[in-house]
Structures are given as C-alpha cells and as structure tokens.
Amino acid sequence: MNKHQQSGMTTLLITSMLLIVALLFSLASYKNLFYQIKRTQNEVLARQAHWAAEGGLECGFAAIQDAGSISGARPTFIDCKRTLNLADVDVDDNYIKSEYDNISNKLVKKKIKLSSRLAGAIQARSDLELIGDYDIYPDVENINSNGQYECVSIRYSNNFFYEKGGNEIGSEHLTVFNPKENGPYIGFPADAICAEKTDLSFKTSTTDSTKINLKADFVHDSDFDPFESFFGDKRSELDNIRKEFILISGSIDSTGDSTCGKKIKAAFDSIINKDKKVWVTGDCDLGTGSDLPQDSDPKVLVIENGIIAKWASVNFTGSVYHLIDPTVYSVSDLISKWELMPTKVQIHHLVEINSVYIDGGSFNTTGGIVFDTPGGLTTINGGMVLSYDRGTNPLPINNKISWQEGSWHDF
C-alpha cells in the first residue's frame, strides 16, 4: 500500500470517527431536546389544570358573593363544576377548594373572609324578655359536614329571659321548627334540617327561667352589631341612609288620623314610596297595631330614638328595626315617657325603668325584627309566630366577601 493510500485511509478513519462523535452528540442533544419538549408539554398541561382550578375558585367566590352566604351558594357550585369541567368545587372551614382532574390533576384552595349579613330571625342588643307561646321558623348561617344547617332563631348580646305566661298549663312553649322552604333565601330546600333546635314545653305551673335549656340556635354574641349587616353601610352614614326612607315623626295619639300606625300606613301607601321603606323618629304608640299596613308587599320599618308600645297581635310583611342611640335618647329612666303612652293601661305591669319596647300581644314580622337598643329592655308578652322569610325585606343583602390577605394575589 503506497503512501497516498495510507493517507486516504487515515483521513477517512478520522472523518468517520468525527462523524460518529458528532452523531453521538446529536443523539444526546436530541434526547435532551425531547425531554425538554415533554417537560414543556407537561408544564403546559399543569398550568392549564392550575388555571382551570383557579377558575373554580373565582366561580365559587362569585357564587358566595351573589348568594350572601356559603350555605346559599353551595347548591350552585355544581354549575361551576360543569362549566369549567372540574372534579369538585366546595368550601371547608372558609377555604374555597377547587379540583381539576381531566388532563392533569390539580387541587387549589384559598381562604375567604366573610362579613356578610348577620343571621337571626330576632336580633337584640337590648335585654330581651319573652313571655308566653313562641313558634319560630329560623334563619340559617351555614351548613355543617352532615348536611344540616346551623340555624339562628335569636341572636342576642346581653340578657335573655323566657317566662311562662298565664295560658293553660301544658300549652306554653318556645319551639323552633326547621326553616320554611325558600325562607332564609330563594332556593332553600323544603327538607332542610337544623342541626340544633330549641324546644321548651312546660307541663307544670312553675318554671325557673334561669334553667331553660337553650340550644345552639340561640346565639349569645356580646360583640355583635346588626347595623351594617342590616343597612349595608356604617353607622357614620346614618344621615345618608335615612334619606333613602320616607321620614315621619312618631305619635302617641290613640285616636284620629294621627295615630302612629295610621301615619306609618299612609307613608307606606304613598305613591312616592315605591321601595316601601318608612323611617319613624320619636315615641310610637301602636295601640292594637290594627292601623299598620296589612298588604303582602315586602317592606322595612325603622323606628328611631323612641319607645314602642303595642298590646294586641298583628302580622307585618317585612322587617322592623328599632334603633336607639343612648347618647341621644337616654334609656336610664323612661317611666315618665311610659306614663304618656295610652297603651300603658294594657301593659302597665310590664313597664320597667329601662323598657324601650313592650308588646302585649305579638308582632309577627316575616322579615325578622332587630332591637338595636343597647341598655334597654325589650318585652314581648303573649307570644309570636315568626316564619322568617328574608325575601320580605326589600333592603339588598349585604354581601361582603373578600380573600384572606396572603391567600390570594394581593401583591
């Protein structure tokens, strides 16, 4: 083999080896490239799953905001699941959780803060005294893990007293039933069950009111303030809130067209009062209550800085809010004011030095009743059938829901 042939073979061998090395590097590079492509695809799928799940959080958040409560929104979570093709949307311990498991699995959850409407068919910042027979179809707050509702019959901040009246022995009771269908909110199921319900029935002629067995549907909350929950704004905005109502002065007249009840009815019947909202300032003697409007239109009645007297039973479709500012209207000694009330003849035995509301019958308010009268005493003697129906209060629900700081994109 001559020198030229040897040189050619050497060149061919070196070239082949270089090509093999280059091929090996190429194969290694392609393997890494394929890995990166697959990793990128997986990352894309993971992000798709993540944002689909994030969409479930937003959908659940909007549902709660629209319903005003977690329990009210829960039946609509299925729409979020169907629309976004999610495996689950639910709330547990104020965490909205959303799960996607289609092309990739992703579970996300974020915590929410609720400062929505306070639940309670009756709410009292005064001392509250009930005497006689009471049937209450309550409001609801949340739903527990067993599918039962946390019902709220009465929310009170100070003292609560229950006493028997003068009815036939064995008939007196304080009984809470399951909420009415569509009562706490539209769509509330007919077969809903309260987790706990107070049921007091007395078979003997004596009862120690200090030993009554109240259940969890009676909520003692020493710090609660119903104002913002009811009106949807702060107390500092009271003057602006008042402007949205038909304003009238209270009355203690017992006859004629100037009784408090007739003035209230005329205000509700006014053609300019399309929203059915009346605000009374001053003492209000309602007599038998027969002068109050008896129509079925949702309405809200506010009585501010005045005592209220009534002595017979009456139904009222709507909500009643009794508001007293003790710095403006002192409740420390109201005896002289009660002496001027004509209805004192029927209820004189119930008058105490700090009595702000005395009802010798019942005020069956379908939209609930709020006694925002700190320092006062509210007394109802006779009984009540309160079938709570949130829809009979024309004020918009105060839906305040926000993401817990640090739990969402709050940067």
C-alpha positions in Angstrom: 0.0 0.0 0.0 1.5 3.3 -1.1 1.8 6.4 1.0 -1.2 8.1 -0.7 -3.5 5.1 0.1 -2.4 5.1 3.7 -3.0 8.9 4.0 -6.5 8.5 2.5 -7.5 5.7 4.8 -6.2 7.7 7.8 -8.3 10.7 6.6 -11.4 8.5 6.1 -11.0 6.9 9.5 -10.6 10.2 11.3 -13.5 11.6 9.4 -15.7 8.6 10.3 -14.7 8.9 13.9 -15.6 12.6 13.9 -18.9 11.8 12.3 -19.6 9.1 14.9 -18.7 11.5 17.7 -20.9 14.2 16.1 -23.8 11.7 15.7 -23.4 10.7 19.4 -23.5 14.4 20.4 -26.5 14.9 18.2 -28.3 11.9 19.7 -27.6 13.1 23.2 -28.7 16.6 22.2 -32.0 15.3 20.7 -32.7 13.1 23.8 -32.3 16.2 25.9 -34.4 18.2 23.5 -37.1 15.6 23.5 -37.0 15.6 27.3 -37.3 19.4 27.4 -40.3 19.2 24.9 -42.0 16.6 27.0 -41.3 18.6 30.2 -42.7 21.7 28.5 -45.8 19.9 27.4 -46.3 18.6 30.9 -45.8 22.1 32.3 -48.4 23.5 29.8 -50.9 20.8 30.9 -50.1 21.5 34.6 -50.7 25.2 34.1 -53.9 24.5 32.2 -55.0 22.4 35.1 -53.9 25.0 37.6 -55.8 27.9 35.9 -58.9 25.7 35.4 -58.8 25.1 39.1 -58.2 28.8 39.8 -61.3 29.5 37.7 -63.2 27.3 40.1 -62.1 29.4 43.0 -63.3 32.6 41.2 -66.6 30.9 40.3 -67.2 29.8 43.9 -66.2 33.2 45.2 -68.7 34.9 42.9 -71.5 32.4 43.8 -71.0 33.1 47.6 -71.0 36.8 46.9 -74.2 36.6 44.9 -76.0 34.4 47.5 -74.8 36.2 50.5 -73.8 33.1 52.4 -71.8 29.8 51.9 -74.9 27.7 52.5 -76.9 29.7 50.0 -74.2 29.4 47.4 -73.4 25.7 47.8 -76.3 24.4 45.6 -74.9 26.5 42.7 -71.3 25.1 42.9 -72.4 22.3 40.5 -72.7 25.0 37.8 -69.1 25.9 38.4 -68.1 22.3 38.1 -70.0 21.7 34.8 -68.9 25.0 33.2 -65.2 24.5 33.9 -65.2 20.7 33.7 -64.0 20.4 37.3 -64.0 17.4 39.6 -65.1 19.5 42.7 -65.8 22.9 44.0 -66.7 23.3 47.7 -66.0 25.2 50.9 -64.5 23.8 54.0 -63.7 25.9 57.1 -63.9 29.1 55.0 -61.5 27.6 52.4 -62.8 27.5 48.8 -61.3 24.4 47.2 -61.3 23.6 43.5 -60.1 20.4 41.9 -59.3 19.7 38.2 -58.5 16.1 37.2 -59.1 15.9 33.4 -55.7 16.2 31.6 -53.8 16.7 34.7 -54.6 16.8 38.4 -54.6 20.0 40.4 -56.2 20.9 43.7 -56.1 24.6 44.9 -57.7 26.3 47.8 -57.8 29.8 49.1 -59.2 31.2 52.3 -62.0 33.8 52.3 -63.2 36.3 54.9 -67.0 36.7 55.4 -68.6 39.8 56.8 -72.0 39.2 55.4 -75.5 39.7 56.8 -75.8 38.5 60.4 -78.2 35.6 60.7 -81.0 35.7 63.2 -84.8 35.9 62.9 -84.7 38.1 66.0 -81.7 40.1 66.9 -81.3 42.0 70.2 -78.7 44.3 71.7 -81.1 45.1 74.5 -82.1 42.8 77.2 -84.8 40.5 75.7 -87.7 39.1 77.6 -90.2 36.7 76.1 -93.4 35.6 77.9 -95.9 33.1 76.6 -96.0 30.9 73.5 -93.5 31.2 70.6 -93.2 29.3 67.3 -90.1 30.3 65.3 -89.1 29.2 61.8 -85.4 30.4 62.0 -82.8 32.0 59.8 -79.7 30.0 58.8 -76.0 30.7 59.0 -74.0 27.8 57.5 -74.3 24.1 56.7 -72.2 21.5 58.5 -70.4 18.5 57.2 -73.5 16.3 57.9 -75.6 18.5 55.5 -77.6 20.0 58.4 -78.0 23.8 58.8 -76.7 26.0 61.6 -80.0 27.7 62.3 -80.2 31.0 64.2 -83.5 31.8 65.9 -82.4 34.6 68.2 -79.1 36.4 68.3 -78.6 38.4 71.5 -75.8 40.4 73.1 -76.9 40.9 76.6 -79.5 39.1 78.7 -82.2 36.7 77.5 -85.2 35.8 79.7 -88.1 33.4 79.0 -91.1 33.1 81.2 -94.4 31.3 81.1 -97.5 33.5 80.7 -101.0 33.0 82.0 -102.1 30.4 79.5 -103.4 27.0 80.2 -100.9 24.7 81.9 -99.2 22.4 79.3 -99.7 24.7 76.3 -96.9 27.1 76.9 -93.8 26.6 74.8 -90.9 28.1 73.0 -90.5 25.9 69.9 -88.1 26.2 67.0 -89.0 24.4 63.7 -86.9 23.7 60.7 -86.7 26.8 58.4 -89.5 27.4 55.8 -88.9 26.4 52.2 -87.4 29.5 50.4 -87.4 31.3 53.8 -83.8 32.1 54.6 -83.3 32.6 50.8 -84.8 31.7 47.5 -84.0 28.1 46.7 -83.7 27.0 50.3 -84.8 23.3 50.3 -88.1 22.2 51.8 -86.4 19.2 53.6 -83.6 21.2 55.3 -82.9 20.3 58.9 -81.5 22.4 61.7 -78.5 20.8 63.4 -80.0 22.0 66.7 -83.4 23.5 67.6 -84.6 24.8 71.0 -87.8 23.2 72.1 -89.2 24.2 75.6 -92.6 22.8 76.7 -93.8 23.3 80.2 -96.2 20.9 81.9 -96.2 22.3 85.4 -97.3 25.6 86.8 -93.8 26.8 87.8 -90.8 27.4 85.7 -87.4 28.7 86.6 -86.4 30.8 83.6 -82.7 30.6 84.7 -82.6 26.9 84.0 -84.1 26.8 80.5 -82.1 24.7 78.1 -81.4 26.8 75.0 -79.7 25.1 72.1 -77.2 26.4 69.6 -79.9 28.2 67.5 -79.9 30.8 70.3 -76.6 32.6 69.8 -75.2 34.8 72.5 -72.8 37.2 70.9 -71.8 40.0 73.2 -70.0 42.0 70.5 -72.3 41.8 67.5 -73.6 44.9 65.8 -76.5 44.5 63.5 -76.5 47.9 61.9 -74.1 47.4 59.0 -75.4 43.9 58.3 -79.0 45.3 58.0 -78.4 48.6 56.2 -75.3 47.7 54.2 -73.4 50.7 55.5 -71.6 52.0 58.6 -73.3 54.0 61.4 -71.3 57.0 60.3 -73.5 57.1 57.2 -76.8 57.2 59.2 -77.9 60.5 57.8 -77.4 59.3 54.2 -79.2 56.0 54.9 -82.1 57.9 56.5 -82.6 59.9 53.3 -83.5 56.7 51.4 -86.7 56.3 53.5 -89.9 58.2 53.8 -89.5 60.1 57.0 -92.2 60.7 59.6 -92.5 61.7 63.2 -93.7 59.3 65.9 -97.1 59.7 67.6 -98.7 58.7 70.9 -102.2 59.7 69.8 -104.7 57.0 70.5 -107.5 58.2 68.1 -107.9 60.1 64.8 -105.7 60.1 61.8 -102.5 60.9 63.7 -102.0 57.5 65.5 -98.6 56.1 64.9 -100.0 53.1 63.0 -102.0 55.3 60.6 -99.1 57.6 59.9 -96.9 54.6 59.1 -99.6 53.1 56.8 -100.0 56.4 55.0 -96.3 56.6 54.5 -96.1 53.1 53.1 -99.1 53.8 50.8 -97.6 57.0 49.4 -97.1 56.9 45.7 -93.6 58.1 46.0 -92.7 55.2 48.4 -92.0 52.6 45.7 -89.3 51.0 47.8 -91.7 50.5 50.7 -89.3 52.0 53.3 -90.5 54.1 56.2 -88.4 55.8 59.0 -90.1 56.9 62.2 -88.4 59.3 64.7 -89.8 59.5 68.2 -92.1 57.6 70.5 -94.6 55.4 68.8 -97.8 54.0 70.4 -99.2 51.5 68.0 -102.2 50.6 70.1 -103.6 47.3 68.9 -101.5 47.5 65.7 -104.6 47.3 63.6 -103.7 50.5 61.8 -100.5 49.1 60.4 -100.4 48.1 56.7 -101.7 44.5 56.1 -100.7 44.1 52.5 -98.2 41.4 51.3 -95.6 43.8 49.8 -92.1 43.4 51.2 -91.3 46.5 53.4 -89.0 47.8 56.1 -90.0 49.9 59.1 -87.4 51.7 61.2 -88.3 53.4 64.5 -85.5 55.6 65.8 -85.0 57.1 69.2 -88.4 56.4 70.7 -90.2 53.8 72.9 -92.7 51.5 71.2 -95.9 50.2 72.7 -98.5 47.7 71.4 -100.9 45.3 73.1 -102.5 43.0 70.5 -101.3 40.6 67.8 -100.7 41.8 64.3 -99.0 40.4 61.2 -96.5 42.5 59.2 -94.9 41.5 55.9 -91.5 42.9 56.2 -88.7 43.8 58.6 -88.7 46.0 61.7 -85.7 47.8 63.1 -85.8 49.5 66.5 -82.9 51.9 66.7 -81.9 53.9 69.8 -78.7 55.9 70.3 -78.4 56.1 74.1 -76.2 59.3 73.8 -79.2 61.0 72.1 -82.1 59.2 73.7 -81.3 58.2 77.3 -82.8 54.8 78.4 -81.8 55.1 82.0 -85.2 56.3 83.3 -88.2 56.1 80.9 -91.0 55.9 83.4 -92.2 59.4 82.6 -92.4 58.7 78.9 -94.4 55.5 79.6 -96.9 57.5 81.7 -97.8 59.4 78.5 -98.4 56.3 76.4 -102.2 55.4 76.1 -101.4 51.7 75.7 -99.8 51.8 79.2 -103.3 50.9 80.5 -103.0 47.4 79.0 -99.3 46.9 79.6 -98.6 48.8 82.9 -97.5 45.6 84.7 -94.6 45.1 82.2 -93.1 48.6 82.4 -89.6 48.8 83.9 -87.4 51.8 84.3 -85.4 51.0 81.1 -88.3 49.5 79.0 -87.9 50.6 75.4 -90.3 48.2 73.7 -93.3 46.5 75.2 -95.7 44.3 73.2 -98.7 42.9 75.0 -99.5 40.7 72.0 -97.2 39.8 69.2 -95.6 41.4 66.2 -95.3 38.6 63.6 -92.8 40.2 61.3 -91.9 37.9 58.4 -88.7 39.6 57.6 -87.4 39.5 61.2 -87.1 42.1 63.9 -84.0 43.9 65.2 -83.8 45.5 68.6 -80.7 47.7 68.3 -81.4 49.4 71.6 -78.4 48.9 74.0 -79.1 49.5 77.6 -82.9 49.0 77.2 -85.3 46.2 77.9 -87.5 44.7 75.2 -90.5 42.7 76.4 -93.0 40.6 74.4 -95.9 39.2 76.4 -98.3 36.9 74.7 -96.4 35.0 72.0 -95.4 35.1 68.4 -95.4 33.0 65.3 -92.3 34.2 63.3 -91.9 32.5 59.9 -88.7 34.0 58.8 -88.6 35.0 55.1 -85.6 37.0 54.0 -87.4 37.9 50.8 -89.9 40.1 52.6 -87.1 42.6 53.5 -86.6 45.0 50.5 -83.2 46.1 51.5 -80.4 44.5 49.5 -78.4 41.7 51.1 -75.1 42.9 52.5 -72.7 40.5 50.6 -69.2 41.4 51.9 -66.8 38.6 51.0 -63.0 39.0 50.4 -59.9 36.9 50.0 -57.9 36.4 53.2 -54.8 38.5 53.0 -51.8 36.4 51.9 -54.1 33.8 50.5 -54.7 35.3 47.1 -52.8 37.5 44.6 -52.7 40.6 46.9 -49.3 41.9 45.8 
